[in-house]
């Protein structure tokens, strides 16, 4: 039983649309989506199994919906990881700029210019003598924090 071109477009469009939204959901939204996807996945699996033995049309519909669900998850995972990778690369570039600034001026700047960072995603703090800094960026309800003294990233949870 082959899937038509129109059904393939449906799978791709719906899968892409749902999947691309994953990085912009908070933790509650992701848990809620996971619950809905689990229920839908079980229902579509039932459609596939029942349809295999009883109704070829239900079998085909179950396959289409299951492929849509799977494509949403795959595109969602790719979307989340690419968004996280992008944010970390921007943070690494900011850190390089800050280190170059300190090398030139012997201290870190008091604040970042708005051209260097998107204030929604990144937070910057220095100590009082401007000799060390912390750079924090959030992703969904989690975040990463960089410490200039240890030169290491630390993962932060939703309540840190």
Phi, psi and omega in degrees: 000111182270154177264132182287169179297319179297319178291324177296319178296319177302312180300314183293313183295311180293316178300316180293315182298313180290315183296323184291340181278345185305316182294343184261005178269148172277179184299319179299316179298320179292318179295316178299315179297319178299319178297312180298317180295324178295313179298314180298317180299318178295319178296316180293326176295319175300315180300320181293311183293313179294316181294329179299323183265332188246317188220112180296328179292319177293323177300314180295316178297318178299318178298316181298312181293321179294319177295324176296316178298314180295318179295325176298317180294316180295312180294323176298315178298314179298318181296315179297312182293322179291323177295316179296317178298316179299311181299320179292321177296320176298317179298319178297321177294321177297317180298317178299319178296319179294319178294321178295321178298316181293321179300322181282318189253354181073007176203162178275155177291156179292326180211166177267145175286155181292341177288332184281332188214153171268111188299340178291323185265332189240140174234139184231132176224145173240162173280176188294328180268006177060031181257352175212162180213164172234136177238124183239137169225145182257150176218115189056236179258011181243173180202171174234142179233131178256135178246122184289339179285317180268344183059035182231153174266143176236131177283135178242140178272189184291338183251012179274000000 
